[in-house]
Amino acid sequence: MSNAATSEPCDACGDPTTDALARTVRLSVDRANIDTQRLCPDCFADWIRRYQDRMAGRDGDGGDSEIIVD
């Protein structure tokens, strides 16, 4: 793999994001990759806020989620 910075779009907003700034979010279930998203710093911060809200039960579902973080 090359160390050259590439510019690929953010999967959320579509803005070009270089490797040095990109964050990759991977969702796996039973070790199988379900989803991978390349996000720019702003979209990654939004994703983290949504994740924290859901883990704290602030997403409107009453906190009875069966999400297990491993």
C-alpha positions in Angstrom: 0.0 0.0 0.0 1.3 3.4 -0.9 1.9 6.2 1.6 0.8 8.8 -0.9 -2.2 10.8 0.3 -5.3 10.1 -1.8 -8.4 12.2 -2.0 -11.6 10.2 -1.9 -15.1 11.5 -0.9 -16.6 11.3 2.5 -19.4 8.7 2.5 -21.7 11.1 4.4 -21.2 14.5 2.8 -19.2 13.7 -0.4 -16.5 16.2 0.3 -13.0 15.1 -0.8 -11.0 13.7 2.2 -7.4 12.9 2.2 -6.1 9.8 4.0 -4.4 11.9 6.7 -7.8 13.4 7.7 -10.2 10.5 7.0 -11.7 8.3 9.7 -13.0 4.9 8.9 -16.0 3.5 10.8 -16.5 -0.2 10.6 -19.6 -2.1 11.7 -19.0 -5.8 12.3 -21.4 -8.5 13.6 -20.0 -11.8 14.7 -16.7 -10.8 13.2 -18.3 -10.2 9.7 -17.9 -6.8 8.2 -21.4 -5.3 7.7 -20.6 -1.7 6.8 -17.5 0.5 6.4 -17.7 4.3 6.1 -15.0 6.8 5.2 -15.8 10.1 7.0 -14.3 13.6 7.0 -13.5 15.0 10.4 -16.9 16.9 10.7 -19.0 14.0 9.7 -17.0 11.7 12.0 -17.7 14.1 14.9 -21.4 14.0 14.1 -21.3 10.2 14.0 -19.6 10.1 17.4 -22.2 12.4 18.9 -25.0 10.2 17.5 -23.3 7.1 18.8 -22.8 8.6 22.3 -26.5 9.7 22.4 -27.7 6.2 21.5 -25.4 4.5 24.0 -26.7 6.9 26.7 -30.3 6.1 25.7 -31.0 9.6 24.4 -32.2 8.6 21.0 -35.9 8.3 21.9 -36.1 4.5 22.3 -36.2 4.6 26.1 -32.7 3.1 26.4 -33.9 -0.5 25.9 -31.5 -1.2 23.0 -29.9 -4.5 22.7 -26.7 -3.1 21.3 -23.6 -4.9 22.7 -20.3 -3.1 22.4 -17.4 -5.5 22.2 
